Amino acid sequence: MVKYILFIFNLICALCGIALLSVGIAVLLKYDDIIRAFDEINVNVAPILFIVIGSIIFVIAFFGCCGAIRESHCMVSTYAAILFIILVCEVILGVLIFVNVKDVQRHTESLLQRLWSTRVNHRALWDGIQSSLECCGLNNASDWGNNLPKSCCPSRYDTCHNLLAAYSKPCSSAVREFIQQFGTIFGSTALAVAGIQLVGFIFSCILANSIRNQERRYA
């Protein structure tokens, strides 16, 4: 029974690996402009780690399925050890994300100030931030004066010359909320997957012990 439970669990683990992989890729693709803007504080580390860990989990889950079906003590024990290492890494990653969110927000605010002071040289960057987060200006749309960029307005507008048509949310607030959501999603996902893997680690240890005892009886 434990063998088939572990087999089913590994299928779930494979799906978790795909989920981590998908979250990392989705964030990198959807928020590429924002991530490049804050390259100085390594915001891209979390999604890249999710892609790497998700890929590793998917591959290991496949071998875990093979070990469970073949009832190989060596394969199941190796699988349990690797699973435990990944589990610890995910817990550390999740905790670090939650702990450092406020620091990242503070660094981001100072970086935004510098980017805004040289916005003439970073127009494409601000266009990417404003379009992605649906915000306008550092503190409000009037920061742009009479030269509102098209990115300050929804895509349905051909031009953006009216403050009333521009996004009302300031980019300083939008980026702060994005960092908070970014941290919550990644931290929660890492800890949730680690919790699921803990169950798998326990079952794999039980199965490895059962296989070893069976081998001793028939030795």
N, C-alpha and C positions, 0 to 999 in steps of 0.2 A: 504493500500500500504506500509506504514511504517513497519507494522508487517511482511510482506513477505520480505521486503528489509533487515530487521534486521535478519530474519531467514537465508537468503542467506549469509549475512555478517558473521553470526556465523559459518557457514560452512567454510567460508574463514579463520576465526579466528582459527578454529580447524586445518586447514591445516598449518597455521602459527605456531601453537603450535607444530605440528609434525615436521615442518622445524627446529624450535629451538632445539627440542629434538634430531633430526638427526644430526645437526651441532655439538652439544655438544658431542654426542656419537662418531661421526666420528673422531673428534679431539682427544678425549681420547684414542681411539683405534689405530689410525694411528700414533700419535706422543707420545705414552705412554713412550718410552725411554727418549725423550726430556723432557717431563713434569716431570718425576721422577728425572731427572738430576737437574732440577731447582725447586725442591720441597721447597727449602729454601725460595724462593721468592713467593711461592703460585701461580704459573702460572696456576695450575689446578682449581683455584676458578672460573674463567670465564666459562669454559665448564660445570662445575658442576651446576653453577647457571642457565645456559641455559637449562640444562636437567630438573631442578626443575621447572623453570618458564614455559618451554614448556609443561610439564605435567599438571601444574595447568591451563594453558590457554586452553588446550584441554578439560579438565573436565568442566571448567566454560563455555566454548562455547557450550558444550552439554546441560547444564542447561539453557543457554541463549536461545537456540533453543526451549526448552520445554516451557519456560516462554513466548516467543513471540507467539507461536502457541496457547497456552492456554489463552493468554491475561490476565495474572496474574500480577496485579500492584505490589504486594509484590515481586514476583520472578524477574520481570524486574528491579525494583528499586534496589534490592539486587545485581543483576547482574551488573548494571551500577556502583554501588559503588565499588564492587570488581574489575571490569575492570579498573576503574580510579586509584585504588591503584596500580595495576599491571603496568599500563601505566606509572605512576610516577616512579616506581622502575626501569622500563626498560630505561627510559630517564636518570635517575641517573647513572645506570650501563653503558649505552653507553657513556655518557660524561666522567665518571671516566676512562673508558678504553682508550679513546682518549687522555685524559689529562696525564695519567700515563705511556703511552707507552715509552716515552723517559727515564723516571726514571727506568722502568723495563729493558730497553736496557743497561743502565749504570750498574745496579746491575748484570745483566747477564754477561757483559764483565769481571767484577772483579771475578765473580764466575767461569767463564771459565778459567781464569788465575790460580785460585787455583786448579781446577780440572786437568788442564794440568800439573801443577807442581807435582801432585801425580798420574799421568796417569797410572803408573804401577799397582796401587791399584784400578783403575777405568777403566780397559781395556774394560770390557763388556759395560760399559756406553758409552765410546767413540765409540765403534763399533756401538752401536745403533744410536748415533747422526750422525756419518758419513754415515751410510747406509740410514737413513731416509732423511737426507738433502743433500745427494750426495756431501759431502765435504771431505777434507782430511787435517789433521793437524790443529794446531791452526792458523798459519799464511800462511802455504803452506805445500805441501806434504813432502818436504825435512825435516820438523821438526821431522819426524820419523826416519830420517837417513836411514840406510840400512835395517831397520826392519819394512817395510810397512805392516800394517795389511790388511787382505783380504777385510775389509769393506771400504778401500780406493779406491777400484776399482769396476766397474760395475759387476753385478752378472754373466755376460757372461764369465768373466775371472775366471779360476780355482785358480790362484795364483796372487799375486800383488807385483812383485819384480821390476817393471819398473816404474820410475817416470812419464814417458810419458803416461802410461796406467791409472795412478791414477787421481782422480778428481782434477781439477785445482782450484776449489773454496776453499778458506780457511774456516774453520768452524766458525771462529770469525765473518766473513761477513755473512755466511749462517745463523747463529743463529740470528744475528741482523735483517736480512731480514725476517726471520721466525716470530720474535716478531712483526715486523711492519705489516706483512700480517695478523698475528694472531689478532692484535688489530684492524686493518681496517675491517676485516670480521666480528668480533664479535660486534664491535661498530656500524658499519653500519646496521647490521642485527637487533640489539636491537632498534635502532632509527627508522628503517623502519617499524618494527612490531608495535612499539609504535604509529607511525603515522596512521597506519591502524586501530589500536584499538581506536584512538581518534575519528575517524568517527563512529565507533560502539557505543562509549560512547554517542555521540551526538544523534544518532538515538534511542538509548535505553531510553534516557531522554525524547525525543519527544514522544515515544510510551508510556512510563509510565505516562506522563502527559495526553495523549489522553485517556488512559484507565481510569484514575482517573476522568476525566471530564465526561466520558460516564457513570461511576458508579454513579456519582452525579446526572446526568440527570434522571437515572432510579431508583434512591433511593426513 
